[in-house]
Amino acid sequence: MEGKKQETVYATDIAFSEVSDILKHLDNDLFKKIPESFVDLIEKNKKQGYKVNIDYSKDINEQITKESKVILGLIYRDFTCDDLEREKLLKQEDEDIKKEEKRLQEKYNVDKIFENKKAKEEIYEDKMIVVKKENKIKEIFNKVKSLIKFGKKRI
């Protein structure tokens, strides 16, 4: 678990480094829309000594981590887009969250899990071999009958 946490911290540090570098290349009017406190947060949390290697003449989406894309998406949604676009993005985000919750609810639905278990039990029952057991009286009667037949053969 500790290794996974360390990987996440490292990936986040790199993402902050990439975002910091991208912000330095932003148009000044766009950069002014981002609160100074948020820029300070990015600068404080970036990986010190990490050299960002982004070629701005190419598509940056192919060169940055998914964590960086998430941070840039948040910056766009919360600081740089207009109110109409923000509302649209928030609505889409809500729909995506609801879809994911529904998918997880269906996947881990308790009733469905028990339904699957019951279906498996029914399949298992269909494949069981039926062993007939005679009742005790019949069993004793047949035993006596076989002894009588055995006795007649001796005579």
C-alpha positions as MATLAB code, in Angstrom:
seq = 'MEGKKQETVYATDIAFSEVSDILKHLDNDLFKKIPESFVDLIEKNKKQGYKVNIDYSKDINEQITKESKVILGLIYRDFTCDDLEREKLLKQEDEDIKKEEKRLQEKYNVDKIFENKKAKEEIYEDKMIVVKKENKIKEIFNKVKSLIKFGKKRI';
ca = [
       0.000    0.000    0.000;
       2.831    2.385    0.846;
       4.387    1.876   -2.610;
       1.102    2.755   -4.313;
       0.788    5.915   -2.212;
       4.351    6.909   -3.128;
       3.616    6.384   -6.852;
       0.527    8.606   -6.572;
       2.476   11.357   -4.822;
       5.208   11.138   -7.451;
       2.682   11.265  -10.321;
       0.948   14.257   -8.751;
       4.264   16.084   -8.278;
       5.095   15.524  -11.943;
       1.613   16.691  -12.963;
       2.050   19.909  -10.988;
       5.437   20.392  -12.667;
       3.918   19.956  -16.118;
       1.000   22.271  -15.336;
       3.403   24.882  -13.942;
       5.361   24.808  -17.183;
       2.191   25.036  -19.280;
       0.956   28.021  -17.253;
       4.231   29.825  -18.009;
       3.409   29.468  -21.718;
      -0.187   30.725  -21.429;
      -1.403   33.950  -22.944;
      -1.198   36.663  -20.274;
      -4.959   37.472  -20.406;
      -5.802   33.837  -19.790;
      -3.186   33.497  -17.042;
      -4.665   36.485  -15.160;
      -7.965   34.593  -14.772;
      -6.276   31.965  -12.587;
      -6.118   33.004   -8.909;
      -2.630   33.649   -7.590;
      -3.298   31.301   -4.664;
      -3.959   28.443   -7.095;
      -0.770   29.178   -9.038;
       1.119   29.231   -5.711;
      -0.378   25.844   -4.835;
       0.897   24.418   -8.120;
       4.343   25.917   -7.635;
       4.558   24.670   -4.042;
       3.616   21.089   -4.989;
       5.605   20.579   -8.156;
       8.525   18.155   -8.135;
      11.667   20.131   -7.461;
      14.416   19.484   -9.974;
      12.071   17.759  -12.445;
      12.740   18.894  -16.004;
       9.521   19.182  -17.968;
      10.037   18.132  -21.551;
       7.067   19.488  -23.524;
       7.436   20.436  -27.178;
       4.900   23.237  -27.624;
       5.037   22.964  -31.402;
       3.271   19.585  -31.048;
       0.001   18.540  -29.416;
       0.592   18.685  -25.652;
      -2.200   16.179  -24.918;
       0.064   13.415  -26.168;
       2.990   14.612  -24.042;
       1.500   15.109  -20.571;
       0.224   12.751  -17.895;
      -3.463   12.100  -17.277;
      -3.091   13.809  -13.887;
      -1.903   16.961  -15.681;
      -4.915   16.778  -17.989;
      -7.220   16.596  -14.973;
      -5.617   19.646  -13.359;
      -5.776   21.596  -16.625;
      -9.428   20.587  -16.995;
     -10.160   21.932  -13.522;
      -8.353   25.186  -14.318;
     -10.369   25.558  -17.500;
     -13.687   24.734  -15.850;
     -13.227   26.786  -12.686;
     -11.240   29.795  -13.886;
     -10.997   30.369  -17.628;
     -14.253   29.363  -19.325;
     -17.409   31.497  -19.387;
     -20.403   30.812  -17.143;
     -22.430   29.089  -19.849;
     -19.594   26.689  -20.669;
     -18.959   26.060  -16.945;
     -22.613   25.173  -16.411;
     -22.513   22.805  -19.384;
     -19.335   21.139  -18.084;
     -20.737   20.752  -14.573;
     -23.924   19.221  -15.967;
     -21.911   16.752  -18.073;
     -19.769   15.908  -15.051;
     -22.904   15.197  -12.968;
     -24.277   12.930  -15.703;
     -20.973   11.055  -15.920;
     -20.895   10.574  -12.147;
     -24.488    9.294  -12.136;
     -23.717    6.853  -14.958;
     -20.692    5.529  -13.089;
     -22.651    5.212   -9.847;
     -25.405    3.323  -11.681;
     -22.856    1.011  -13.305;
     -21.263    0.259   -9.923;
     -24.661   -0.184   -8.288;
     -25.662   -2.740  -10.928;
     -22.316   -4.500  -10.694;
     -22.460   -4.819   -6.909;
     -26.243   -5.168   -6.508;
     -26.854   -7.536   -3.586;
     -30.026   -8.978   -5.116;
     -28.239   -9.685   -8.385;
     -25.331  -11.362   -6.569;
     -27.746  -13.687   -4.736;
     -29.664  -14.252   -7.978;
     -26.472  -15.419   -9.669;
     -25.666  -17.678   -6.712;
     -29.175  -19.176   -6.834;
     -28.869  -19.813  -10.569;
     -25.546  -21.573   -9.998;
     -27.121  -23.705   -7.259;
     -29.958  -24.678   -9.600;
     -27.479  -25.714  -12.275;
     -25.600  -27.739   -9.653;
     -28.843  -29.381   -8.499;
     -29.691  -30.351  -12.093;
     -26.382  -32.167  -12.377;
     -26.709  -34.065   -9.100;
     -27.166  -37.825   -9.177;
     -30.355  -38.904   -7.496;
     -29.849  -41.782   -5.088;
     -33.039  -43.542   -4.069;
     -33.218  -44.589   -0.489;
     -35.789  -47.111    0.516;
     -37.630  -46.599    3.735;
     -36.607  -48.732    6.721;
     -39.587  -51.098    6.637;
     -39.076  -51.883    2.989;
     -35.368  -52.362    3.614;
     -36.000  -54.865    6.429;
     -38.646  -56.659    4.346;
     -36.260  -57.062    1.410;
     -33.519  -58.303    3.735;
     -35.836  -60.956    5.241;
     -37.031  -61.899    1.759;
     -33.454  -62.395    0.533;
     -32.690  -64.548    3.584;
     -35.740  -66.705    2.914;
     -34.692  -67.206   -0.711;
     -31.196  -68.034    0.445;
     -32.579  -70.555    2.945;
     -34.740  -72.299    0.289;
     -31.753  -72.843   -1.947;
     -29.960  -74.749    0.880;
     -32.815  -77.140    1.390;
];
